[in-house]
């Protein structure tokens, strides 16, 4: 999602260091060393392949995540190689030497086979070795035993992604950001951009940034609250009708992109796409 937004506002997409940017957005401080995201996932064995399921914030408690990462640090942590750490709902791997990692988050891979997204080749040997050690360490952990008894997916693997070093802070022209998403906030921090919280409606954003802004609707609205998403879209439609926005670009996590200009309101001969008329199509 960050890559799509950056392209829409003509900013370059970082080639590495996404985990460091996310940490920066969470903590407010730029990490000076190499860092990779270490996010909990569930791997399900199918007949001929594995299927990955991302475990989002509401899928695993902070207490369980803390216990798992304390265990990983105790069993695998090494001051000369790796350090496992948790910050809020996210996990991190601090490496004294960089290793190959996936380029995308587990949300991108959710429900799909992970192989094509993982690092491959000779440079991935260290990653694969660490991944195997991590899976063995998690296998019989008491957190997973409790989750299995409750019918919940176990945390049987860690998805290492976005490895790299955060860019140096540089004052770049960028629209104000309204978001809670730490990855977006980290990138805006690196550009010394203005950051404010998402208050639940676009009128608030417009009142504070009449010349344009980027707003990131929280994940829980997109994934689990279709009524709230419908309210957000209606809010935008009213703003466009008033003429308070000249143009609007909507990006959705399923890949749908919609571009609307103020003048489109006068194109009354255009029919609404059947894609947008289907009640079950919740973007």
N, C-alpha and C positions, 0 to 999 in steps of 0.2 A: 504493500500500500504506500509506503514512504516513497519508493521508486516512482510510482505512478504520479504522485503529487508533485514530486520534484521535477519530473518532466513537464507537467502541466504549467509550472511556474518558471520554466526555463532555467532550472538549477541542475548542476551535475550530480549524478547518482554516485555515492561513495562505492569504491570497489572493494573496500575492506573496512574493518573496524566498526561494524554495526553494533556489536555487543558493547564496545567501549562507549559508543554514543548512547545506548540505552542506559548504561550505568551512569553516565553523565546526566542524563535526563532524570534519573531517579534520585541521585545524590546531590546534584547541583555542582559537583566538582569533577573536573576533567581527570580521568585516570591516566597516569603517566606511563604505565607498563602495558605489555601485551595482555589481551583479555579475550575470552570467548564466552558466549552464552552457553549455559549448560541447563537446558530445560527438560523437565521430566516428561516422559512419554510412555505410552503403552504399545508394545509390539504384539500383534495378534498373528498367530501362525495360520495361514490358509493352506489349501492343498498343494500349491506350487510356489507360493511366495509369502512374504510378510506384509502386513498392513499396519501402518502407523496411525496412532490416534494421539492428537495433542491433548494435553491435560491443562486446561485453562485455569485461571484463578479460582473459579468456583468449583472446579473438579478436585482440588486438593487444598487442604487447609494449610495455613502457615505453620502450624505446629507440626503436622506430618512432614512438610517440606524441610523444616528445621531439623527434625530427627533424621531424615534421610541424608541431608548434607553433612550433618555432624558425623554420621556413620561413614560416609564416603571420605571425609577428611581424615577420620581416625584410621581407616583401613588402607586408603590409597594416597592420602596427602603426603607430600614429600617436599621439604623446604628447598631441595635442589632441583625438583622437577615441576610439580603441580600443587596448587592449593585450591580446594573446593570451598566456595563461600555462597551464602544466601543473602539476598537483599529483598525484603518484601516477598512478593510472589515469584521472584525470579532467582535462578541459580547462575553461578559464574564459575569459570575455570581460569585461575591466574596461572600462566605458564612462564617459567623462566626462559624457555626456548619456545618459539612459535611452532605450532603443529597445524596440519591441514584440517580444515573444518568445512562443514556444509555452508553454502552461501545464503540459504534462506531459512526462515524460522519454521518450527514444526506446524504452525497454522497453515502454511502454504502446502505442506505435505499431507495434512490431515485426511485420513480415509484413503490414502494411496500407498503404493509400494515405495519404500524409501530409497531403494538402491540407486536410482538415477539422480538423486539429489545429494548423495554422499560423495565425499572425496574419493578418488580412485587413483590407481597407479602406485609407483614406488614411493611417492611422497606421502601416501596415506597410511603407511605401515604403522607409524606411531599412533595415529588416530585410531586405527582399527584395534591395536593392542590395548589402548586405554579403554576403548568402548567395551571390549570383551571383559576386561577386569571390572569395569563398572557394573555390567550386567550380572556378573557372578556375585558381586558384593550386595546387590539389591535383591537377589533371588528369594531368599528366605527371611527378609527383614520383617520385623513384627508389624510395621506399618502396612506392608503388603498382605500379611496374614489377616489383619483386621479388615482391610478393604475387601479381600476375597470373601470373608464371612458376611459382609454387607452386600455382596453382589456388585461391587464396584471394580473397575479396571485397575489392575496392579500397576505400580510404577516399576516396570521391569527393564527400563533403559533410560539413557540420557541422550538428548540430541545436542551435539556440539555444533554451534554455528556462529557465523559472523565474527570469526577471530580476526584480531588486528589491533592496531593502536589508534586512538582517537586523533583526529586532525587537530592541528593547532588552531586556536581561536582566531577568526578573521572577520572583520566587519564587512559583511556583504549585504547588499540590498535584498530584502526578503519581506513579504507581507507579514503582518502580525498573525500569531498562531493562537487559536483557542482550542485547548486540548488537555487531556490528562495522560495521553499516551507517552511513555518515557522515551521511546525511540525518536518520535517527532521532536519532543522537547530537547533531547540531546543534540539533534541536528541544528535546531534553532539556536541553542546555546553556542554551538561552534561558529555560527554566523553572527552572533551577538544580536539576534532578532528579538522582537518583543513577544513575550509569552504571557497568556492569561488563561484562566481555567474555563472549561466548557460549563456554562450555566444552564444548559438544557434548551436554549432557543437561539435562533439566528438573529433576532432583533437586538439582543444584547451585544452580539458581535458587531452588528452594523452600527450601533450607537457609538461603539468605541473605535471602529475602524471603517469609516465611511468610504475610504478609497480602495478598499479591498482587503480580504483576509483569507486565511485557511482555517477551517474548522474540522476537527476530527470527532465524529460521533463515537461514543464509547462502544467497545465490543459487545457489551451485554445488550445494548439496544439493537444492534445489527443482528446478533445471533438469536436472542431469546425474547425480544419485546417488539413484535411486529406492530402493535398499536402505537408504541412510542415512535417507531420509525415513520409510520403514516402521519403522525402529528408533525414530525420534523419536516417531511416533504410538503405538507400543507402550509406550514410556516413559510417555506421558501416560495411556494406558489403565490402566496399573498404578497410577499416582498417584491416579487417580479411584477405582479399586477400593479403595484403602487409605483413602479418605476424606480425603486431605490437601488436596484442593481442593473448594470448595463449587460452583464453576461454572467453565466453560471456554469461551472463544470462540476458534475457529480461523479465520483468514483466509488464503486461498490466492491466489496471483498470477493465477490464471485466473478470479477472481471468486467462487469457492465460499466460502460462509460457513457454519460449523457452530457451534451453541451447545448446550452440554451442561451439565446440572446433576447434582449428586450423586444426587438423587432419581430421575433417569432410569434408573438401574440397576435399579429395582424395576418398571419398566414392561415386564415380560417379554412382554406381548402384542403389543408393537410389532414389526413386521417391519423388517429391514434394507433400506434403499433399494437397488434394483437399481443405481442410479448408483454406489454405494459398493462393490458386489460385483464390478463389472467389473474384470478384471485389468489391462486397458490404461488404466484411468482413473487416472493418476498425478497427483494434485493438487499 
